[in-house]
Amino acid sequence: MRILLKKFLFPVTLLVSIILLVCQFICVFSSMLLSILAFFLFAIGLATTLLLGETNEGLKVLFIAYLISPYGVPMLAAWFLGTIGGINERLKSI
């Protein structure tokens, strides 16, 4: 019964493994680009707050910069990839 289940789950685990590798590449590449963009948005938000005196608009830009920084959405994507990877490993261990 276990061998039959392994044969049934092999295509699923293979597909999930390939999708995980592609998503990890995209996550690393986009994290690098988003870090550069977050730096520029941080500078614009800081300049807006300090030089122009638009505190509300500057804080909005700073919040968006935080979301796309490595501690925002990319961290959530890395957590999600880790969770899917753990599920994939459990399927492989059956």
C-alpha positions in Angstrom: 0.0 0.0 0.0 2.8 2.4 0.9 4.6 1.8 -2.4 1.4 2.5 -4.3 1.0 5.7 -2.4 4.6 6.7 -3.2 4.1 6.0 -6.9 0.9 8.1 -6.8 2.6 11.0 -5.0 5.8 11.1 -7.0 4.5 13.4 -9.8 3.0 15.7 -7.2 6.2 16.0 -5.2 8.2 16.5 -8.4 5.9 19.3 -9.6 6.0 21.0 -6.1 9.8 20.7 -6.0 10.1 22.4 -9.4 7.6 25.1 -8.5 9.5 25.7 -5.2 12.8 26.1 -7.0 11.4 28.6 -9.5 9.6 30.5 -6.7 12.8 30.6 -4.6 14.7 32.1 -7.5 12.0 34.7 -8.1 12.0 35.5 -4.3 15.7 36.1 -4.2 15.8 38.1 -7.4 12.8 40.3 -6.5 14.1 40.8 -2.9 17.3 42.3 -4.3 15.4 44.6 -6.6 12.8 45.5 -4.0 15.6 46.4 -1.5 17.0 48.9 -4.0 13.5 50.3 -4.6 12.8 50.5 -0.8 16.0 52.5 -0.3 14.9 55.1 -2.9 11.4 55.2 -1.5 12.8 55.7 2.0 14.9 58.6 0.8 11.9 60.2 -1.0 9.7 59.7 2.1 12.4 61.2 4.4 12.9 64.2 2.0 9.1 64.7 1.8 8.8 64.7 5.5 11.7 66.8 6.4 12.2 69.2 3.5 8.6 69.7 2.3 6.9 69.4 5.6 4.3 66.9 4.3 4.4 64.6 7.3 1.3 62.6 6.3 2.5 61.9 2.7 6.0 61.2 3.9 4.9 58.6 6.4 2.8 56.9 3.7 5.9 56.6 1.5 8.0 55.4 4.4 5.3 52.7 5.2 5.4 51.5 1.6 9.2 51.4 1.7 8.9 49.3 4.8 6.5 46.9 3.1 8.7 46.2 0.2 11.9 46.1 2.3 13.3 42.7 3.1 11.3 42.7 6.4 7.9 43.2 4.7 6.4 41.2 1.8 9.7 39.3 0.9 9.8 37.9 4.5 6.2 36.7 4.1 7.1 35.1 0.8 10.1 33.4 2.3 8.0 32.0 5.2 5.4 30.8 2.7 8.1 29.0 0.7 9.5 27.4 3.8 6.1 26.1 4.8 5.4 24.7 1.3 8.9 23.1 1.4 8.1 21.5 4.7 4.9 20.1 3.3 6.8 18.8 0.3 9.4 17.1 2.5 6.6 15.4 4.4 5.1 14.1 1.2 8.4 12.8 0.1 8.9 11.0 3.4 5.8 8.9 3.0 
